[in-house]
Amino acid sequence: MDTNIRKVRKDYLKQELLRSDLPRDPMELLEGWMADAASTDASDYNAMCLSTANKSGSPSSRIVLLRSISEMGIRFFTNYRSQKGRDIEENPNVSVNFFWKEWERQIRIEGAAVKCSSEISDSYFASRPRGSQEGAWTSMQSAANVSPLIEERVKSTVAQFKETDVIPRPDFWGGYDIKIESIEFWQGRPSRLHNRWKYLRDDSSATQWSIDRLDP
Ligand SMILES: Cc1cc2nc3c(=O)[nH]c(=O)nc-3n(C[C@H](O)[C@H](O)[C@H](O)COP(=O)(O)O)c2cc1C
């Protein structure tokens, strides 16, 4: 196969991230970088790679969409019975990675995932398009070789809710908040001399962070 993988090489030149750029609260920087990413690519800029590990430590990664940032942490929604849901049940420690090519930036997050309140999940579920709500009811997310096929099964769901104005949230579907324990901001720099700053939550306080400069 003709591939350029060995040869492709790019110098990162666009931005720098200095200590003087760092706010005391990393959530501010996270929000700033999200806004920058949104300004150049309005779709999927909130896509993040979520890694989980089951109780034996076997890791697994997939993309999910970031739906909110708050002092609670970062939030996403999924099927609680999916592989990621089962992993989190066994081991709440997760990691998250964002990469924004246009900005030559990466963010790494580590923390523990906890289910959102049912009120939060209900409210988000209610905001989804009806088709997605029907899909959530139908999909046995991550189950293999389910029969009949989902395209058939979703017809039964549509029929089931035909007379229902407001489709309720299934109890197996909802949000998780990842409480951030550490968050690293990576800004690509020339000659691989990247800027890396890692915030670590101070145990004694929910709002205090220490900051380490990491070698690239
Ligand atoms: C751009 C993108 C966004 C996605 N967003 C979500 C999401 O917010 N929630 C979700 O459960 N799956 C989402 N998925 C699908 C997941 O990557 C994954 O296939 C699914 O959640 C099953 O993962 P699991 O079997 O590891 O639990 C998204 C996939 C892509 C490519």
The ligand as a MOL file (V3000), in Angstrom:
LIG
                    3D

  0  0  0     0  0            999 V3000
M  V30 BEGIN CTAB
M  V30 COUNTS 31 33 0 0 0
M  V30 BEGIN ATOM
M  V30 1 C -19.3910 12.4210 16.1900 0
M  V30 2 C -19.9600 11.3360 17.0750 0
M  V30 3 C -20.7600 11.6930 18.1430 0
M  V30 4 C -21.2960 10.6930 18.9790 0
M  V30 5 N -22.0000 11.0770 20.0860 0
M  V30 6 C -22.4600 10.1460 20.9480 0
M  V30 7 C -23.0920 10.5340 22.1710 0
M  V30 8 O -23.1920 11.7230 22.5300 0
M  V30 9 N -23.5700 9.5420 22.9750 0
M  V30 10 C -23.4480 8.2180 22.6450 0
M  V30 11 O -23.9060 7.3660 23.4110 0
M  V30 12 N -22.8250 7.8190 21.5150 0
M  V30 13 C -22.3300 8.7520 20.6570 0
M  V30 14 N -21.6670 8.3700 19.5250 0
M  V30 15 C -21.5200 6.9280 19.2350 0
M  V30 16 C -20.3780 6.3450 20.0760 0
M  V30 17 O -19.1220 6.6970 19.5110 0
M  V30 18 C -20.4570 4.8110 20.2330 0
M  V30 19 O -20.5090 4.1970 18.9800 0
M  V30 20 C -21.6670 4.3820 21.0400 0
M  V30 21 O -21.9370 5.2470 22.1150 0
M  V30 22 C -21.4720 2.9650 21.5980 0
M  V30 23 O -20.3280 2.9520 22.4050 0
M  V30 24 P -20.0440 1.7740 23.4610 0
M  V30 25 O -20.4520 0.5050 22.7750 0
M  V30 26 O -18.5890 1.8310 23.7370 0
M  V30 27 O -20.8750 2.0640 24.6770 0
M  V30 28 C -21.0750 9.3350 18.6890 0
M  V30 29 C -20.2600 8.9850 17.6200 0
M  V30 30 C -19.7050 9.9700 16.8270 0
M  V30 31 C -18.7790 9.5520 15.7000 0
M  V30 END ATOM
M  V30 BEGIN BOND
M  V30 1 1 1 2
M  V30 2 1 2 3
M  V30 3 2 2 30
M  V30 4 2 3 4
M  V30 5 1 4 5
M  V30 6 1 4 28
M  V30 7 2 5 6
M  V30 8 1 6 7
M  V30 9 1 6 13
M  V30 10 2 7 8
M  V30 11 1 7 9
M  V30 12 1 9 10
M  V30 13 2 10 11
M  V30 14 1 10 12
M  V30 15 2 12 13
M  V30 16 1 13 14
M  V30 17 1 14 15
M  V30 18 1 14 28
M  V30 19 1 15 16
M  V30 20 1 16 17
M  V30 21 1 16 18
M  V30 22 1 18 19
M  V30 23 1 18 20
M  V30 24 1 20 21
M  V30 25 1 20 22
M  V30 26 1 22 23
M  V30 27 1 23 24
M  V30 28 2 24 25
M  V30 29 1 24 26
M  V30 30 1 24 27
M  V30 31 2 28 29
M  V30 32 1 29 30
M  V30 33 1 30 31
M  V30 END BOND
M  V30 END CTAB
M  END
